[in-house]
Amino acid sequence: MVWMIISGLIVGSMLGFVMQRTRFCLTGGFRDMYVQKNNKMFYALLIAITIQSIGLLILSVTGVFKITYEPFPIVGTIIGSFIFGIGIILAGGCATGTWYRAGEGLIGSWIALFMYALGASATKFGFLKPISESINSKTLANSSMTETTGIPFWVFVVVLSAVTLFLVNRTLSKKKMMAVPQLKQRFTGIKHYLFEKRYHTFAAAIIIGLIALLAWPMSISTGREGGLGITTPSAKLVQFITTGDTAILDWGVFLVLGIFVGSYMAAKGSREFKWRLPDIKTIKNSVIGGLFMGFGASLAGGCSIGNGLVATATMSWQGWISLVFMIFGSWFMSYFVFVRPMQQYKKSAKTSAVTQTA
């Protein structure tokens, strides 16, 4: 029990610290792919997936552990991931993002986090469970890409590595992507590097990929098979608070608590922690977005981390299908939240200019 608490908090704190300091946000990355035609954060995600997949290949070949696969619901994964994608745009952050931004003092993220955990708990253990089971009991399929195609795991890893290397090299070859603007230095020594220095998104992705890889042996050592996971641990935390059942607590619960702790430490050290009250619109979006995230991620069997970062690295159909549809969901909602209002503004400004000219 002691090792479970310590190891979970360590990995979670590392993840929360790095994500807060580097502003590693998949929600913003998915949104920017559509709104700004900027794929940098998506490429960073591919880096993290690739790093983890290479590590998993080495660990599995050397016999440290064997990756196992369970059947996954195709329809539930598609619908749930799309709903999750809508939710993260409304909430202003994905599952991990709400945890680490809550550690910065954002009240809106606290609201979204609570509703996300509540929605996940209701879907996994509560009154929404029959709906989830009804959808997920159909269209079950083998999630292993290796078993369904006959192509060895290492081939998928090599292809992913080659694609990622090509995209990253092409991006870094552009002059404007080479340098990362630095703020005026306030700290010296190690404090400067930990709490002030700005790092390239790709450097952050490498570290996050290594943390995601470390999560596997750390989690397995406590009897929990798997890597990083946010949705189920968040739901279990709600269950523990309402029931007091300590049997619910596992490595994943302490992982998500560690994300909050690490983010808080990073925000305080960099002087970025500040309680910030949202407006009424943000509160409404946080509530709705959080519920969509919790229900969608539970239905899909994972969030942007569980499916988008971890399952993809294991070469699981569930992970890659989920990643595609959560991106589609985020694009769908981005149109109504960002693109359409901007189009209406430009149209109104153009009409006003024509009227004034006349």
N, C-alpha and C positions, 0 to 999 in steps of 0.2 A: 504493500500500500504506500509506504514511504517513497519507494523508488518510482512508483507510478506518478505520485504527486510531483516529485522533484523533476523527473524527466519530462513530463508533460508541460510543466511551467517553464522549463528551460527552453524547449523547442518553441513553445508559443511566444515566450518573451523575445526570443531572437527574431521570430517572424514579425511580430508586432513592431519591434524596434526598427528593423530594416524597412518595412513598408511605410512607417510613419516618416522616417528620415528621408526616404527616397521618393515619397509620394507615389508609390506604386499602386495604381488604381486601374483595375480592369474595366470598371464601368466607364470611366473616362476614355479608356482606350477603345472599347467597342463603339462608343458614341462618336469619337473622333474619326473612326474609319468611314462613317457615313456623312457626318456633318462637315468635317474639315478635310476629308480625304487623306487623313494622316494615319498610317499603319504602324507607327513606331512602337506603340504599346503592345499591339498584337504580335509584332515580331519579338518583342521582349518576352511575351508569354511563350512563344515557340522556343526561345532560348531556355527558359526555365523547364519546359517540358522535355526538351532534348537532353539537358544536363541530367535530369532525373531518370530518363529512359536509359541512357548510357550506364548510369550507376546501377539501375535495376538489372540490366543485362549482365553486368559483371557479378553482382551479388547472386543472381540466379544460376549463372554458369559455374560459379565457385561453390555452389551448394549451401550458401548462407541461409537462403529460404527460397521457396517456390511460389511464384505468383499464381493465385487461384482465381477462377472466374465463376460468376453465377449468371444464370439466365436473366436477361433484362427485358422489360416491357417496352416495345418500340413506340407504341402510341403514347404511353405515359411519359416516356422520355422526351418525345417531341412536344407534346402539349405542355408538360411541366416546365421544360427548359424555355419555351416561348414565353410563358407566364412569368417565369423568373426574370427573363430579360426585360419585360415590361416593368417589373417591380424595381429592379436596380436603378432604372432611369428615374422613376418617381421618387425613390428613397435617396437618391444621390450617392449611392455606393452599393457594392455587392456585399455578400455575407461577411467576408473578411474586412472589407472597407468600413462597414458599420461598426465592427468591433474596434478597429484601430482609431477611427475618428471619434468614437465615444471616449476613447482615452485621451483625446485632445481637448475635450470639454464641449463638444458640439451637442447641444440638447436635442437637435433634430435627429442626430445619429442615435442617441439614447432611445428616442421614441421609435425609430425605425428598427433598432436592434430588439427592443422589447416585443414589438409586433411580429417581427421575423421569427423570434424564438417561440412566441405564442402560437403563431400560425403553423410552424413546423411541429410543435408539440400536439396541437389539435389534429393535424393530419396523420401523424405517426402513431399517436396514442389515444386521441380523443374522438370527438363527434364527427370529424371529417375522415376518420380512418376507413369507414365503409365505402366512401366515395373513391378514395385512393385505391383500396383493394379491388373494387369493381373494375376500375380502369386498368389497373396493372395485372389483373388476373388473365388478361387476354394478350395476344400477340407477343408471347414470350419467345425470345430467341437467344442463341448462343452469343455471348458478348466477346469471345476471344477472336480476334482477327486472324490469329495464327491457325486456330483449329478450323475455322470456317473457310479459309482460303488455301490452307496447306503451305503458306509462305512462312518460313522461319521468323521468329521474333527479331533476330538480329538484322534481317533484311529490312524490316520496317524501321528499325532504329537507324540503320545506315541511310536510308532514303530520307527520313526526317532530318537527320543531321546535315545531309547535303543540301536540302532545301533551305533549312534554317541558315546555314553558313552562307549560301548564295544571297539570301535576302538581307542578312546582316551586313555582309561585305558591300553590297550595292548601296545600302543606306549610309554606312560609314564613309563611303567614298565621296559623298557630298560634303563640301566644305562646311556648310552651315550646321551639319550634324556632328562635326568633330569636337568642337569646344563646348564645354558646359559653363555658362556664365556663373561667376562666383560673386557672392556678396562681400561687402566690406568685412574684413576679418576682425572679430571681437575676441576670440579665444585663441589660446596657444597650445602647443603640444597635442597630446592625445585627445583633449577636449575639443580641439578644433576639428579633428578628423571624425570624432563621434557625433558631435552636435552641431557642426556648422558647415563643414565642407559639403558642397553639392556634388552628387555623383550622377554619371550618365545612367539612363534607364536600363541600358544593356548590362552595365556592371551590376546594377541591382538585381536584374533577372538571373545572373549567374549565381549570386549569393542565395537568392530565393530558391533556385533549383537545387542547390546543395542542401539547404535547410529541409526542403521537401524530401530529398533523398535520405537525410539523417532521420527523418520522422519514422521511416519504415522500421529499421532495427530497434529504435527506441520504443516504438509502440508495440512491436512484436515481443520485446523483452518483458512486457507487462501482461502478455496474454491476449492482447488486442491485435488482430491481424489487419494490416492496412497502413496507409500513410496519413497525410493531412486530411482532416475532415472537419467541417464547420456546422453543417445543418443538424445532424443527429446529436452531436454533443450539446448544441444550443437547446435543442428540444429536451434533452435529458436534464439539463440544468433547470429548466422550468419544472420538470417532473420532480426533481429533488427538492426544489423550494416549496412545492405544494404538498408533497407527500412525506418528505424527510427520509425517504428510503435510500440509504447509503449504497445499496447494491447497484443502484443506477449509475453511480459515479464510475467512470473509467478514464483511461488516459486522455481520450478526446476532450472530456469536460475540462480537465486541467490545461489542455492545449489552448482552448478558446479563452480561458481566464488568463493564461499567460500572454496571449495577444494583447489583451487590454492592459496588462501590467507593463509589457514592453513598450507599447505605444505611449503610455503615460510617462514612463521614464524618459523616452526620447523627446516628447513634447515639453516636459519640464526642463530637461537639460538644454534644449535649444531655445527655450523661452517662447515656445509657441502654444503652450497650454493657456487656454482662456475659456471661461464659461461664456457661451454664445447662445442667446435666445433666438429661435426662429420666428418668422412671421406666421400668420394664420395659414397661408397657402402652403408653406413648407411643412407645417405640422400636419395638414391634411394629406399632402403627398407622402410624408413619412409614414403615416398610419396605413394608408392604402398600399404603398410600395412595400412596406415591411410585411404585410399580410400576403401579398402576392409572392414575395420572395420565399416566405416560409412554406406556403402551399406548393408553389411551383417546384422548389428544390426538393421537397419531400416526395412529390409525385414523380419527379425525374430521377430520384435516387442520388442526388448530389447537386452542389452549387457550382459556381465558377472555379472553386478550388477542388472539391471532391470529384467532380466530373471533368471540369475544364483544364485542371492542372495535373491531377493525380491519375484518374482513369485513362486519360489520353496517353500518359507516359507508359501505361501497361499495355498499350495497343488494344484498347477495348472499344468495340463499336459504340457502346453506351457513352463513353467519354467524348468521342469525336462527333457523334450525332448530336449529343447534348450541347457541345460547344457551338456547333453551327446554328442550332435553333435558339440558343440564348442570345447569340449575336443578332439573329433576325428579329427577335423580340425587342432587343434594345434599339435596333434601327426603327422598328415600327413605332415605338413610343417616342423616340427622338424626333420623328417627323412632327408629331403633335406638340412636343414640348419646346423644340428648338427651331426646326426648319419652317414649319407653317407660320408661326408668329413672325419670323424674320421676313418671310415672303409677303405677309400682310403688311408689315411695316414698310417694306420697300415699295409696295404697290401704293400704299397710302401717301408716302412721301413723294412718289412720282406724280400722283394725281394732284397733290397740293401744289407741286412746282408748276405743273401745267396750268392750273387755275390761276396762280399768281401771275404767270406770264401773260395769260389772256386778259 
